[in-house]
Amino acid sequence: MKKSTFLLIIILFFLAVCNIFGQQTAYPFEVKKTGKGKQALFFIPGFASSGDVWNETTAKFEKDFACYTLTMAGFAGTKPQADASFKDWENGIAAYIKDHKIEKPILIGHSMGGGLTLAIAADYPELADKIIIIDALPCLAAMSDPSFTSKENNDCSSTITQLTAMNDEQFRKMQALAIPRLLADTSMQETVVNWSMKSDRKTFAKMYCDFYNTDLREKIKNIQCPSLILLESFFINLKPAIESQYKNLKNINMQYASKGLHFIMYDDKDWYFNQLTHFLSAK
């Protein structure tokens, strides 16, 4: 064999090995790690939100915990996936925790992130030490239709078509009307609207449709760890319906905020931090 041919084979082999071992698993989110504590906190933001929604929370707890803050693919300027789904996102978060050998993290999810937290804790009951759910329900659609049943092959094409057909001005107007119904703190409303504007429109539509078709009411019976459920103040008026949705969840601590709307971390900050502090420190 000629020396040049032998060298070429060695180079090609080396490049192939580098390609195989250099590849990284693609997870359906971007992650920012802060803090150095032995116990890990996993922060999962809500629909179309940036991981920045947790900035004040991580600043408070990162001196005692390792904080992993996610921003889901396609939301708030992150790169979208080709075909996002609630189930793939759930499995992707669980895979990251396993792949990085993160022992018994505490999962904290807001809104759709709360739904993802419930799903992970139900399908991977050995994974989490505790979970904290911030203004999320096992089945959002059941609030208007208690007999709701998920469609097995839900068609989201009409929702995608409708929302992707909007121009930026129309979409911003829609979000500018919607956000004040979810967030009382006027200083943060424009920030949250801008997260929506930076989100991939197809992902926005697909995940809204997919999450609305999700029903975890039966599945949450598999959750083994302690669970803190923090709900917005208005939900106290719907207590029977809310507690019916959560009836299969064992070891539950359900609390209603004293004021504000859906973004409890902004609207009832002192109460929110007190609830988290007590729950995180409890043995």
C-alpha positions in Angstrom: 0.0 0.0 0.0 1.3 3.4 -0.9 2.2 5.7 1.9 -0.1 8.4 0.7 -3.0 6.0 0.5 -2.3 4.7 4.0 -2.3 8.3 5.3 -5.5 9.1 3.6 -7.2 6.0 5.2 -5.9 7.1 8.6 -7.2 10.7 8.1 -10.6 9.5 6.9 -10.9 7.1 9.9 -9.9 9.9 12.3 -12.5 12.2 10.8 -15.2 9.5 11.1 -14.3 8.8 14.7 -14.4 12.6 15.5 -17.8 12.9 13.8 -19.3 10.0 15.7 -18.0 11.1 19.1 -18.3 14.8 18.5 -22.1 14.6 17.9 -24.2 15.8 20.7 -27.7 14.8 21.5 -30.2 17.4 20.3 -32.6 18.3 23.1 -35.8 20.3 22.4 -34.6 23.3 24.5 -31.8 25.6 25.3 -30.5 25.3 28.9 -28.6 27.8 31.2 -27.0 26.4 34.3 -26.2 28.6 37.3 -25.5 27.9 41.0 -23.5 25.1 42.5 -25.7 23.3 45.1 -25.8 19.5 45.3 -29.6 19.5 44.7 -30.7 20.6 41.2 -33.7 22.7 40.4 -35.1 22.4 36.8 -37.1 25.4 35.7 -39.5 24.8 32.8 -41.2 28.0 31.5 -44.7 28.3 30.1 -46.1 28.7 26.7 -44.1 31.0 24.4 -42.1 32.2 27.4 -38.3 32.6 27.7 -36.4 31.0 30.6 -35.9 34.6 31.7 -39.3 34.4 33.4 -37.3 32.6 36.2 -34.6 35.2 36.6 -35.7 36.4 40.0 -36.4 32.9 41.2 -33.0 31.5 40.2 -31.2 34.6 41.7 -32.9 33.8 45.0 -32.1 30.1 45.1 -28.9 29.6 43.1 -26.7 30.0 46.2 -28.2 26.8 47.6 -29.1 24.9 44.4 -27.8 24.1 40.9 -30.3 25.8 38.7 -31.1 24.5 35.2 -33.3 27.0 33.3 -34.8 25.9 30.0 -36.2 27.8 27.0 -38.2 25.4 24.8 -37.3 25.1 21.1 -39.0 27.7 19.0 -40.0 29.9 21.9 -38.7 33.4 22.6 -36.1 33.4 19.8 -34.7 29.9 20.3 -34.2 27.7 17.2 -37.4 25.7 16.4 -37.7 22.0 15.8 -39.1 20.6 12.6 -42.1 19.0 14.3 -42.5 19.9 18.0 -44.8 18.0 20.2 -45.7 18.0 23.9 -44.7 14.3 24.2 -41.3 14.9 22.5 -40.6 17.8 24.8 -41.5 15.7 27.9 -39.2 12.9 26.8 -36.5 15.4 25.9 -36.4 16.9 29.3 -36.3 13.5 31.0 -33.5 12.3 28.6 -31.4 15.4 29.5 -31.7 14.6 33.2 -30.8 11.0 32.7 -28.0 11.7 30.2 -26.4 14.2 32.5 -26.9 11.9 35.6 -28.7 14.6 37.5 -29.8 12.8 40.7 -33.4 13.5 41.9 -33.9 17.1 40.7 -36.8 19.2 41.8 -38.9 20.2 38.7 -40.6 23.6 38.7 -43.0 24.4 35.8 -45.2 27.3 35.0 -48.3 27.0 32.8 -47.5 24.6 30.0 -44.2 24.0 31.8 -46.3 22.8 34.7 -48.1 20.4 32.4 -44.7 19.1 31.2 -43.6 18.7 34.8 -46.7 16.7 35.7 -46.2 14.5 32.6 -42.5 13.8 33.4 -43.3 13.0 37.1 -46.1 10.7 36.0 -44.2 8.8 33.2 -40.8 8.8 35.0 -41.9 8.5 38.7 -38.3 7.7 39.8 -36.8 10.8 38.3 -37.9 13.8 40.5 -37.4 14.4 44.2 -40.3 17.0 44.3 -42.3 19.0 41.8 -43.7 22.5 41.9 -46.6 23.4 39.5 -47.3 27.1 39.0 -50.8 27.8 37.7 -51.2 24.7 35.5 -53.9 22.1 35.3 -53.8 18.4 34.3 -56.4 19.2 31.5 -56.9 22.7 30.4 -59.7 21.9 28.0 -61.7 20.2 30.8 -62.3 23.6 32.5 -64.8 24.4 29.7 -65.8 20.8 29.0 -65.5 18.4 31.9 -66.2 15.4 29.6 -63.3 16.3 27.3 -61.4 13.4 25.8 -58.1 13.8 24.0 -58.0 13.0 20.3 -55.5 10.3 19.5 -54.4 11.8 16.2 -55.2 15.5 16.8 -55.1 17.6 13.6 -53.5 21.0 14.3 -53.2 22.1 10.7 -56.1 24.6 10.9 -54.6 26.3 14.0 -51.2 26.4 12.3 -52.7 27.9 9.1 -54.7 30.5 11.0 -51.8 31.8 13.2 -49.1 31.6 10.5 -51.3 33.6 8.1 -51.3 36.6 10.5 -48.8 39.3 9.9 -46.7 40.6 12.8 -49.0 43.6 13.4 -52.0 41.4 13.7 -50.2 38.9 15.9 -48.9 41.6 18.2 -52.4 43.0 18.6 -53.7 39.6 19.5 -51.0 39.1 22.1 -51.3 42.7 23.4 -55.0 41.9 24.2 -54.3 38.5 25.7 -51.3 39.2 28.0 -53.0 41.7 30.4 -55.6 39.0 31.1 -52.7 36.8 32.3 -50.3 39.3 33.9 -51.3 42.1 36.2 -47.8 43.6 36.5 -47.8 46.2 33.8 -44.0 46.6 33.9 -43.6 43.1 32.6 -46.4 42.9 30.0 -44.4 44.2 27.0 -41.6 41.8 27.9 -44.0 38.8 27.7 -45.6 40.1 24.5 -42.1 40.3 23.0 -41.3 36.7 23.9 -44.4 35.7 21.9 -43.3 37.9 19.0 -39.9 36.3 18.9 -41.4 32.8 19.0 -41.6 30.7 15.9 -45.2 31.0 14.7 -45.6 27.4 13.6 -44.3 26.2 17.0 -46.6 28.6 18.8 -49.6 27.3 16.9 -48.7 23.6 17.1 -47.9 23.6 20.8 -51.0 25.5 21.7 -53.1 23.0 19.9 -51.1 20.0 21.2 -51.2 21.2 24.8 -54.9 21.9 24.7 -55.4 18.3 23.6 -53.4 17.0 26.6 -55.2 15.2 29.5 -53.1 14.1 32.5 -56.0 13.7 35.0 -55.7 9.9 35.1 -51.9 9.7 34.6 -51.0 11.8 37.6 -51.9 8.9 39.9 -48.4 7.6 39.0 -46.6 10.5 40.6 -44.8 9.4 43.8 -43.0 12.6 44.9 -44.3 15.5 47.0 -46.1 18.1 44.9 -46.7 21.8 45.5 -49.5 23.3 43.4 -49.6 27.1 43.3 -52.7 28.6 41.6 -53.7 32.1 40.7 -56.1 33.9 43.0 -59.2 33.7 40.8 -59.1 29.9 40.8 -60.3 29.8 44.4 -63.7 30.5 42.8 -63.4 27.3 40.8 -62.1 25.2 43.6 -64.3 22.1 43.1 -63.4 21.9 39.4 -59.7 22.4 40.1 -59.5 19.9 42.9 -61.5 17.4 40.8 -58.7 17.6 38.2 -56.1 16.9 40.8 -57.9 14.2 42.8 -55.6 11.5 41.6 -52.4 13.2 42.7 -51.1 11.9 46.0 -49.0 13.9 48.5 -50.3 17.2 47.3 -50.1 20.7 48.8 -52.4 23.0 46.9 -52.3 26.8 47.6 -54.1 29.7 46.0 -52.4 33.1 45.5 -53.7 36.1 47.4 -53.7 38.4 44.4 -52.7 38.7 40.7 -53.1 36.6 37.6 -51.4 33.7 35.8 -47.8 34.9 36.1 -47.7 34.4 39.9 -43.9 34.9 40.0 -44.5 38.5 39.0 -48.0 39.3 40.4 -47.7 37.8 44.0 -44.0 37.7 44.4 -43.7 37.6 48.2 -46.3 34.9 48.6 -44.7 32.9 45.8 -41.2 33.1 47.3 -42.5 32.1 50.7 -44.3 29.1 49.3 -41.2 27.9 47.4 -38.8 28.5 50.3 -40.9 26.4 52.7 -41.5 23.6 50.2 -37.9 23.4 49.1 -36.6 23.3 52.7 -39.1 20.7 54.0 -37.7 17.2 54.5 
